[in-house]
Amino acid sequence: MSTFLQDAQDESLTMNYNGKDIPLAYWNLVMTKRDLSLWCKLGMKPNRHWKVTDVKKYFDIKGTRETLYDNFIKKYGVLLREQS
């Protein structure tokens, strides 16, 4: 089980976004989509401490720069359908 799924199941890890409590894991999911898009499509790191290996470990995904974003989006869509 990936760290993301473990965090998603922990109901105590939430944050307030627009007046609603959302699981912190899903906030990470949305921000990672943005960050991976920057890295894979533009070759730009979102910040100087960002590492793609951290993303791969957290979401349990594999791939190179060319395939990683597509692999993430496949999993991202599935995870969002599970949430709703």
C-alpha positions as CSV (number, residue, x, y, z in Angstrom):
1,M,0.0,0.0,0.0
2,S,1.4,3.4,-1.0
3,T,2.0,6.1,1.6
4,F,-0.7,8.2,-0.2
5,L,-3.3,5.5,0.4
6,Q,-2.3,5.2,4.0
7,D,-2.6,8.9,4.5
8,A,-6.0,9.0,2.7
9,Q,-7.4,6.4,5.1
10,D,-6.2,8.4,8.2
11,E,-9.2,10.7,8.9
12,S,-7.2,12.8,11.4
13,L,-5.0,14.2,8.6
14,T,-7.1,17.0,7.2
15,M,-6.8,20.6,6.3
16,N,-9.3,23.4,5.8
17,Y,-9.7,24.5,2.2
18,N,-12.4,27.0,1.3
19,G,-14.2,26.3,4.6
20,K,-14.2,22.5,4.1
21,D,-12.0,19.9,5.7
22,I,-10.3,17.8,3.1
23,P,-7.9,14.9,3.5
24,L,-4.3,16.1,3.4
25,A,-3.5,13.2,1.0
26,Y,-5.9,14.6,-1.6
27,W,-4.4,18.1,-1.2
28,N,-1.0,16.4,-2.0
29,L,-2.6,14.7,-5.0
30,V,-3.8,18.0,-6.5
31,M,-0.5,19.8,-5.8
32,T,1.5,16.9,-7.2
33,K,-0.5,17.0,-10.4
34,R,0.6,20.6,-10.8
35,D,4.2,19.9,-9.9
36,L,4.6,16.9,-12.2
37,S,3.1,18.8,-15.0
38,L,5.7,21.5,-14.6
39,W,8.5,18.9,-14.4
40,C,7.4,16.6,-17.1
41,K,6.2,19.1,-19.7
42,L,8.4,22.1,-19.1
43,G,11.5,20.5,-17.4
44,M,11.0,22.9,-14.5
45,K,11.3,22.0,-10.8
46,P,8.4,23.5,-8.7
47,N,10.9,24.5,-6.0
48,R,14.5,23.8,-5.2
49,H,13.7,21.1,-2.6
50,W,11.3,19.1,-4.9
51,K,12.4,15.6,-5.9
52,V,10.6,13.4,-8.3
53,T,11.7,10.3,-6.4
54,D,9.7,11.6,-3.4
55,V,6.6,11.7,-5.7
56,K,7.3,8.2,-7.0
57,K,7.6,6.8,-3.5
58,Y,4.6,8.6,-2.1
59,F,2.2,7.6,-4.9
60,D,3.9,4.3,-5.8
61,I,4.3,5.1,-9.4
62,K,7.1,4.4,-11.9
63,G,8.3,5.9,-15.1
64,T,10.7,8.3,-16.9
65,R,10.1,11.9,-17.5
66,E,8.3,11.0,-20.7
67,T,5.9,8.4,-19.2
68,L,5.6,9.5,-15.5
69,Y,2.9,12.2,-16.0
70,D,0.7,9.8,-18.0
71,N,1.1,7.1,-15.4
72,F,0.3,9.5,-12.6
73,I,-2.8,10.8,-14.5
74,K,-4.1,7.3,-14.9
75,K,-3.8,6.7,-11.2
76,Y,-5.0,10.3,-10.4
77,G,-8.2,9.7,-12.2
78,V,-8.9,6.5,-10.4
79,L,-8.1,8.0,-7.0
80,L,-10.5,10.9,-7.6
81,R,-13.3,8.6,-8.6
82,E,-12.8,6.6,-5.4
83,Q,-13.0,9.9,-3.3
84,S,-16.4,11.0,-4.7
